[in-house]
């Protein structure tokens, strides 16, 4: 049985807004956003940059975290990003990804 990692992530859009999402492949998903094939929200705010990433063992956990992200105000998301990433090794793989 294949073990899949699940991620909740934050993207910084070109207009300074922050988008939150869920994926199993942050590199592919960020690239999709930047091709205009991601969320409708990000299509008019390109390019986007992956700025925060958390890894989870289950899809349910990652989706709960994404929902929590969506409830945060912009300033709270900014503080979260500035305080660092709980999975800094994971994010360093994707650091500054604008594909």
Chimera marker file (.cmm) of the C-alpha trace (Angstrom):
<marker_set name="trace">
<marker id="1" x="0.000" y="0.000" z="0.000" r="1" g="1" b="0" radius="0.5"/>
<marker id="2" x="1.379" y="3.396" z="-1.023" r="1" g="1" b="0" radius="0.5"/>
<marker id="3" x="1.758" y="5.997" z="1.717" r="1" g="1" b="0" radius="0.5"/>
<marker id="4" x="0.608" y="9.440" z="0.590" r="1" g="1" b="0" radius="0.5"/>
<marker id="5" x="1.391" y="12.659" z="2.406" r="1" g="1" b="0" radius="0.5"/>
<marker id="6" x="-1.266" y="15.329" z="2.624" r="1" g="1" b="0" radius="0.5"/>
<marker id="7" x="-0.540" y="19.044" z="2.848" r="1" g="1" b="0" radius="0.5"/>
<marker id="8" x="-2.321" y="22.216" z="3.851" r="1" g="1" b="0" radius="0.5"/>
<marker id="9" x="-0.601" y="25.212" z="2.289" r="1" g="1" b="0" radius="0.5"/>
<marker id="10" x="-0.617" y="28.965" z="1.918" r="1" g="1" b="0" radius="0.5"/>
<marker id="11" x="0.226" y="30.828" z="-1.272" r="1" g="1" b="0" radius="0.5"/>
<marker id="12" x="1.101" y="34.499" z="-1.503" r="1" g="1" b="0" radius="0.5"/>
<marker id="13" x="-0.528" y="35.978" z="-4.582" r="1" g="1" b="0" radius="0.5"/>
<marker id="14" x="0.939" y="38.799" z="-6.678" r="1" g="1" b="0" radius="0.5"/>
<marker id="15" x="-1.586" y="41.241" z="-5.212" r="1" g="1" b="0" radius="0.5"/>
<marker id="16" x="-0.469" y="40.402" z="-1.647" r="1" g="1" b="0" radius="0.5"/>
<marker id="17" x="-3.458" y="38.275" z="-0.721" r="1" g="1" b="0" radius="0.5"/>
<marker id="18" x="-2.961" y="34.838" z="0.803" r="1" g="1" b="0" radius="0.5"/>
<marker id="19" x="-4.711" y="31.750" z="-0.549" r="1" g="1" b="0" radius="0.5"/>
<marker id="20" x="-5.065" y="28.522" z="1.427" r="1" g="1" b="0" radius="0.5"/>
<marker id="21" x="-5.478" y="25.071" z="-0.017" r="1" g="1" b="0" radius="0.5"/>
<marker id="22" x="-4.987" y="21.312" z="0.243" r="1" g="1" b="0" radius="0.5"/>
<marker id="23" x="-2.895" y="18.986" z="-1.918" r="1" g="1" b="0" radius="0.5"/>
<marker id="24" x="-0.902" y="15.765" z="-1.984" r="1" g="1" b="0" radius="0.5"/>
<marker id="25" x="1.754" y="17.327" z="-4.217" r="1" g="1" b="0" radius="0.5"/>
<marker id="26" x="2.731" y="20.943" z="-3.398" r="1" g="1" b="0" radius="0.5"/>
<marker id="27" x="5.055" y="21.342" z="-6.404" r="1" g="1" b="0" radius="0.5"/>
<marker id="28" x="2.435" y="20.169" z="-8.894" r="1" g="1" b="0" radius="0.5"/>
<marker id="29" x="-0.336" y="22.181" z="-7.248" r="1" g="1" b="0" radius="0.5"/>
<marker id="30" x="1.672" y="25.421" z="-7.147" r="1" g="1" b="0" radius="0.5"/>
<marker id="31" x="2.585" y="24.943" z="-10.811" r="1" g="1" b="0" radius="0.5"/>
<marker id="32" x="-1.095" y="24.380" z="-11.630" r="1" g="1" b="0" radius="0.5"/>
<marker id="33" x="-2.040" y="27.615" z="-9.868" r="1" g="1" b="0" radius="0.5"/>
<marker id="34" x="0.636" y="29.499" z="-11.825" r="1" g="1" b="0" radius="0.5"/>
<marker id="35" x="-0.653" y="28.075" z="-15.124" r="1" g="1" b="0" radius="0.5"/>
<marker id="36" x="-4.118" y="29.389" z="-14.276" r="1" g="1" b="0" radius="0.5"/>
<marker id="37" x="-5.367" y="25.840" z="-13.678" r="1" g="1" b="0" radius="0.5"/>
<marker id="38" x="-5.579" y="26.093" z="-9.897" r="1" g="1" b="0" radius="0.5"/>
<marker id="39" x="-8.364" y="27.821" z="-8.044" r="1" g="1" b="0" radius="0.5"/>
<marker id="40" x="-10.521" y="30.490" z="-9.641" r="1" g="1" b="0" radius="0.5"/>
<marker id="41" x="-9.349" y="32.871" z="-6.895" r="1" g="1" b="0" radius="0.5"/>
<marker id="42" x="-5.691" y="32.686" z="-7.917" r="1" g="1" b="0" radius="0.5"/>
<marker id="43" x="-6.197" y="32.963" z="-11.703" r="1" g="1" b="0" radius="0.5"/>
<marker id="44" x="-6.292" y="36.756" z="-11.694" r="1" g="1" b="0" radius="0.5"/>
<marker id="45" x="-3.617" y="37.076" z="-9.002" r="1" g="1" b="0" radius="0.5"/>
<marker id="46" x="-0.626" y="35.425" z="-10.678" r="1" g="1" b="0" radius="0.5"/>
<marker id="47" x="2.094" y="34.584" z="-10.057" r="1" g="1" b="0" radius="0.5"/>
<marker id="48" x="1.687" y="32.855" z="-6.717" r="1" g="1" b="0" radius="0.5"/>
<marker id="49" x="4.415" y="31.672" z="-4.376" r="1" g="1" b="0" radius="0.5"/>
<marker id="50" x="4.253" y="28.808" z="-1.885" r="1" g="1" b="0" radius="0.5"/>
<marker id="51" x="5.009" y="30.447" z="1.480" r="1" g="1" b="0" radius="0.5"/>
<marker id="52" x="3.733" y="28.001" z="4.097" r="1" g="1" b="0" radius="0.5"/>
<marker id="53" x="3.292" y="24.241" z="4.183" r="1" g="1" b="0" radius="0.5"/>
<marker id="54" x="2.172" y="21.725" z="6.791" r="1" g="1" b="0" radius="0.5"/>
<marker id="55" x="2.334" y="17.970" z="6.272" r="1" g="1" b="0" radius="0.5"/>
<marker id="56" x="-0.245" y="15.504" z="7.592" r="1" g="1" b="0" radius="0.5"/>
<marker id="57" x="-0.665" y="11.738" z="7.605" r="1" g="1" b="0" radius="0.5"/>
<marker id="58" x="-4.324" y="11.831" z="6.602" r="1" g="1" b="0" radius="0.5"/>
<marker id="59" x="-6.453" y="13.807" z="4.182" r="1" g="1" b="0" radius="0.5"/>
<marker id="60" x="-8.942" y="14.607" z="6.940" r="1" g="1" b="0" radius="0.5"/>
<marker id="61" x="-6.289" y="16.244" z="9.106" r="1" g="1" b="0" radius="0.5"/>
<marker id="62" x="-5.005" y="18.343" z="6.205" r="1" g="1" b="0" radius="0.5"/>
<marker id="63" x="-8.513" y="19.424" z="5.208" r="1" g="1" b="0" radius="0.5"/>
<marker id="64" x="-9.272" y="20.449" z="8.802" r="1" g="1" b="0" radius="0.5"/>
<marker id="65" x="-6.122" y="22.572" z="8.845" r="1" g="1" b="0" radius="0.5"/>
<marker id="66" x="-7.033" y="24.136" z="5.493" r="1" g="1" b="0" radius="0.5"/>
<marker id="67" x="-10.461" y="25.037" z="6.908" r="1" g="1" b="0" radius="0.5"/>
<marker id="68" x="-8.743" y="26.601" z="9.921" r="1" g="1" b="0" radius="0.5"/>
<marker id="69" x="-6.503" y="28.634" z="7.592" r="1" g="1" b="0" radius="0.5"/>
<marker id="70" x="-9.561" y="29.944" z="5.760" r="1" g="1" b="0" radius="0.5"/>
<marker id="71" x="-11.003" y="31.267" z="9.038" r="1" g="1" b="0" radius="0.5"/>
<marker id="72" x="-7.893" y="33.321" z="9.811" r="1" g="1" b="0" radius="0.5"/>
<marker id="73" x="-7.683" y="37.011" z="9.001" r="1" g="1" b="0" radius="0.5"/>
<marker id="74" x="-4.947" y="38.170" z="6.637" r="1" g="1" b="0" radius="0.5"/>
<marker id="75" x="-2.818" y="39.515" z="9.491" r="1" g="1" b="0" radius="0.5"/>
<marker id="76" x="-3.060" y="36.169" z="11.325" r="1" g="1" b="0" radius="0.5"/>
<marker id="77" x="-1.921" y="34.282" z="8.217" r="1" g="1" b="0" radius="0.5"/>
<marker id="78" x="0.964" y="36.738" z="7.832" r="1" g="1" b="0" radius="0.5"/>
<marker id="79" x="2.064" y="36.143" z="11.432" r="1" g="1" b="0" radius="0.5"/>
<marker id="80" x="1.881" y="32.385" z="10.881" r="1" g="1" b="0" radius="0.5"/>
<marker id="81" x="4.090" y="32.687" z="7.793" r="1" g="1" b="0" radius="0.5"/>
<marker id="82" x="6.554" y="35.003" z="9.547" r="1" g="1" b="0" radius="0.5"/>
<marker id="83" x="6.812" y="32.770" z="12.616" r="1" g="1" b="0" radius="0.5"/>
<marker id="84" x="8.048" y="30.016" z="10.398" r="1" g="1" b="0" radius="0.5"/>
<marker id="85" x="6.939" y="26.715" z="9.163" r="1" g="1" b="0" radius="0.5"/>
<marker id="86" x="6.425" y="23.680" z="11.352" r="1" g="1" b="0" radius="0.5"/>
<marker id="87" x="7.781" y="21.617" z="8.456" r="1" g="1" b="0" radius="0.5"/>
<marker id="88" x="10.694" y="23.846" z="7.445" r="1" g="1" b="0" radius="0.5"/>
<marker id="89" x="12.511" y="20.955" z="5.751" r="1" g="1" b="0" radius="0.5"/>
<marker id="90" x="9.449" y="20.261" z="3.627" r="1" g="1" b="0" radius="0.5"/>
<marker id="91" x="9.052" y="23.906" z="2.642" r="1" g="1" b="0" radius="0.5"/>
<marker id="92" x="12.744" y="24.313" z="1.827" r="1" g="1" b="0" radius="0.5"/>
<marker id="93" x="12.251" y="21.764" z="-0.946" r="1" g="1" b="0" radius="0.5"/>
<marker id="94" x="9.616" y="24.052" z="-2.457" r="1" g="1" b="0" radius="0.5"/>
<marker id="95" x="11.002" y="27.398" z="-1.225" r="1" g="1" b="0" radius="0.5"/>
<marker id="96" x="10.129" y="30.282" z="-3.510" r="1" g="1" b="0" radius="0.5"/>
<marker id="97" x="8.413" y="27.989" z="-5.981" r="1" g="1" b="0" radius="0.5"/>
<marker id="98" x="7.021" y="30.010" z="-8.844" r="1" g="1" b="0" radius="0.5"/>
<marker id="99" x="6.735" y="27.639" z="-11.771" r="1" g="1" b="0" radius="0.5"/>
<link id1="1" id2="2" r="1" g="1" b="0" radius="0.2"/>
<link id1="2" id2="3" r="1" g="1" b="0" radius="0.2"/>
<link id1="3" id2="4" r="1" g="1" b="0" radius="0.2"/>
<link id1="4" id2="5" r="1" g="1" b="0" radius="0.2"/>
<link id1="5" id2="6" r="1" g="1" b="0" radius="0.2"/>
<link id1="6" id2="7" r="1" g="1" b="0" radius="0.2"/>
<link id1="7" id2="8" r="1" g="1" b="0" radius="0.2"/>
<link id1="8" id2="9" r="1" g="1" b="0" radius="0.2"/>
<link id1="9" id2="10" r="1" g="1" b="0" radius="0.2"/>
<link id1="10" id2="11" r="1" g="1" b="0" radius="0.2"/>
<link id1="11" id2="12" r="1" g="1" b="0" radius="0.2"/>
<link id1="12" id2="13" r="1" g="1" b="0" radius="0.2"/>
<link id1="13" id2="14" r="1" g="1" b="0" radius="0.2"/>
<link id1="14" id2="15" r="1" g="1" b="0" radius="0.2"/>
<link id1="15" id2="16" r="1" g="1" b="0" radius="0.2"/>
<link id1="16" id2="17" r="1" g="1" b="0" radius="0.2"/>
<link id1="17" id2="18" r="1" g="1" b="0" radius="0.2"/>
<link id1="18" id2="19" r="1" g="1" b="0" radius="0.2"/>
<link id1="19" id2="20" r="1" g="1" b="0" radius="0.2"/>
<link id1="20" id2="21" r="1" g="1" b="0" radius="0.2"/>
<link id1="21" id2="22" r="1" g="1" b="0" radius="0.2"/>
<link id1="22" id2="23" r="1" g="1" b="0" radius="0.2"/>
<link id1="23" id2="24" r="1" g="1" b="0" radius="0.2"/>
<link id1="24" id2="25" r="1" g="1" b="0" radius="0.2"/>
<link id1="25" id2="26" r="1" g="1" b="0" radius="0.2"/>
<link id1="26" id2="27" r="1" g="1" b="0" radius="0.2"/>
<link id1="27" id2="28" r="1" g="1" b="0" radius="0.2"/>
<link id1="28" id2="29" r="1" g="1" b="0" radius="0.2"/>
<link id1="29" id2="30" r="1" g="1" b="0" radius="0.2"/>
<link id1="30" id2="31" r="1" g="1" b="0" radius="0.2"/>
<link id1="31" id2="32" r="1" g="1" b="0" radius="0.2"/>
<link id1="32" id2="33" r="1" g="1" b="0" radius="0.2"/>
<link id1="33" id2="34" r="1" g="1" b="0" radius="0.2"/>
<link id1="34" id2="35" r="1" g="1" b="0" radius="0.2"/>
<link id1="35" id2="36" r="1" g="1" b="0" radius="0.2"/>
<link id1="36" id2="37" r="1" g="1" b="0" radius="0.2"/>
<link id1="37" id2="38" r="1" g="1" b="0" radius="0.2"/>
<link id1="38" id2="39" r="1" g="1" b="0" radius="0.2"/>
<link id1="39" id2="40" r="1" g="1" b="0" radius="0.2"/>
<link id1="40" id2="41" r="1" g="1" b="0" radius="0.2"/>
<link id1="41" id2="42" r="1" g="1" b="0" radius="0.2"/>
<link id1="42" id2="43" r="1" g="1" b="0" radius="0.2"/>
<link id1="43" id2="44" r="1" g="1" b="0" radius="0.2"/>
<link id1="44" id2="45" r="1" g="1" b="0" radius="0.2"/>
<link id1="45" id2="46" r="1" g="1" b="0" radius="0.2"/>
<link id1="46" id2="47" r="1" g="1" b="0" radius="0.2"/>
<link id1="47" id2="48" r="1" g="1" b="0" radius="0.2"/>
<link id1="48" id2="49" r="1" g="1" b="0" radius="0.2"/>
<link id1="49" id2="50" r="1" g="1" b="0" radius="0.2"/>
<link id1="50" id2="51" r="1" g="1" b="0" radius="0.2"/>
<link id1="51" id2="52" r="1" g="1" b="0" radius="0.2"/>
<link id1="52" id2="53" r="1" g="1" b="0" radius="0.2"/>
<link id1="53" id2="54" r="1" g="1" b="0" radius="0.2"/>
<link id1="54" id2="55" r="1" g="1" b="0" radius="0.2"/>
<link id1="55" id2="56" r="1" g="1" b="0" radius="0.2"/>
<link id1="56" id2="57" r="1" g="1" b="0" radius="0.2"/>
<link id1="57" id2="58" r="1" g="1" b="0" radius="0.2"/>
<link id1="58" id2="59" r="1" g="1" b="0" radius="0.2"/>
<link id1="59" id2="60" r="1" g="1" b="0" radius="0.2"/>
<link id1="60" id2="61" r="1" g="1" b="0" radius="0.2"/>
<link id1="61" id2="62" r="1" g="1" b="0" radius="0.2"/>
<link id1="62" id2="63" r="1" g="1" b="0" radius="0.2"/>
<link id1="63" id2="64" r="1" g="1" b="0" radius="0.2"/>
<link id1="64" id2="65" r="1" g="1" b="0" radius="0.2"/>
<link id1="65" id2="66" r="1" g="1" b="0" radius="0.2"/>
<link id1="66" id2="67" r="1" g="1" b="0" radius="0.2"/>
<link id1="67" id2="68" r="1" g="1" b="0" radius="0.2"/>
<link id1="68" id2="69" r="1" g="1" b="0" radius="0.2"/>
<link id1="69" id2="70" r="1" g="1" b="0" radius="0.2"/>
<link id1="70" id2="71" r="1" g="1" b="0" radius="0.2"/>
<link id1="71" id2="72" r="1" g="1" b="0" radius="0.2"/>
<link id1="72" id2="73" r="1" g="1" b="0" radius="0.2"/>
<link id1="73" id2="74" r="1" g="1" b="0" radius="0.2"/>
<link id1="74" id2="75" r="1" g="1" b="0" radius="0.2"/>
<link id1="75" id2="76" r="1" g="1" b="0" radius="0.2"/>
<link id1="76" id2="77" r="1" g="1" b="0" radius="0.2"/>
<link id1="77" id2="78" r="1" g="1" b="0" radius="0.2"/>
<link id1="78" id2="79" r="1" g="1" b="0" radius="0.2"/>
<link id1="79" id2="80" r="1" g="1" b="0" radius="0.2"/>
<link id1="80" id2="81" r="1" g="1" b="0" radius="0.2"/>
<link id1="81" id2="82" r="1" g="1" b="0" radius="0.2"/>
<link id1="82" id2="83" r="1" g="1" b="0" radius="0.2"/>
<link id1="83" id2="84" r="1" g="1" b="0" radius="0.2"/>
<link id1="84" id2="85" r="1" g="1" b="0" radius="0.2"/>
<link id1="85" id2="86" r="1" g="1" b="0" radius="0.2"/>
<link id1="86" id2="87" r="1" g="1" b="0" radius="0.2"/>
<link id1="87" id2="88" r="1" g="1" b="0" radius="0.2"/>
<link id1="88" id2="89" r="1" g="1" b="0" radius="0.2"/>
<link id1="89" id2="90" r="1" g="1" b="0" radius="0.2"/>
<link id1="90" id2="91" r="1" g="1" b="0" radius="0.2"/>
<link id1="91" id2="92" r="1" g="1" b="0" radius="0.2"/>
<link id1="92" id2="93" r="1" g="1" b="0" radius="0.2"/>
<link id1="93" id2="94" r="1" g="1" b="0" radius="0.2"/>
<link id1="94" id2="95" r="1" g="1" b="0" radius="0.2"/>
<link id1="95" id2="96" r="1" g="1" b="0" radius="0.2"/>
<link id1="96" id2="97" r="1" g="1" b="0" radius="0.2"/>
<link id1="97" id2="98" r="1" g="1" b="0" radius="0.2"/>
<link id1="98" id2="99" r="1" g="1" b="0" radius="0.2"/>
</marker_set>
